[in-house]
Amino acid sequence: ENRRDALKGASDFILQAFDLVESEFPEGTFNCGNVNVLPGAYNIIPRETRLLIECRHPDKTRLRDLEAAMIRLAQECASKHNLQLKTHHLVHMPAAEMDDSIIHTIQSVCDKLHYSHMPIISYAGHDAQMMSTIAPSGMIFIPVVEGISHNPKEYAEWEDIVKGANVLLHTVLAIALREGTPEQISYKRS
């Protein structure tokens, strides 16, 4: 009853945080990529657990709401487990805005090549995230088997890789020839 297990409290928070995002912030995401337990011995109750978490949401206001909800949840879990809570906001990386004209060009190229396409929100860190701060940027994604990405099991069919390369090639050509429109460029399907 008086046991103060920092890992148990942190585990409670992590599980509830995933549920919170799923139920109240479905377009957002929560990651806990680092858990440091002290003193780190198998036979000693953890006195301290440090978590490195990340929250993402495409909408800035909802991101602030999500971060505030995470702090409240952490406070509730700390209180429930008779623990102290310290939080530190390490970094804020705003969502990278992709350039509308580049996105339109990518979509036009896909249409011209008769490739299906759809807009998606990517939460992963990409080069385009950094590049978008200094130059217009856009991203092209291809389907992967079973939707597994950023994982050693990630696999894409060669046909999809070739299609993605063709979209990239023709998008770069369209941008390079910007005085014309993508529709004015002659395309051949491979």
DAHUKA-V405977 format. One record per run of one state. SS is the DSSP state (H for helix, E for strand, C for the rest). FROM is the first residue (numbers start at 1). TO is the last residue. If there is no record, write none. Layout:
ss=[SS,SS]
from=[FROM,FROM]
to=[TO,TO]
This chain:
ss=[C,H,C,E,C,E,C,H,C,H,C,H,C,H,C,H,C,H,C]
from=[1,6,25,29,39,48,57,60,81,100,113,127,132,145,148,158,177,182,185]
to=[5,24,28,38,47,56,59,80,99,112,126,131,144,147,157,176,181,184,190]
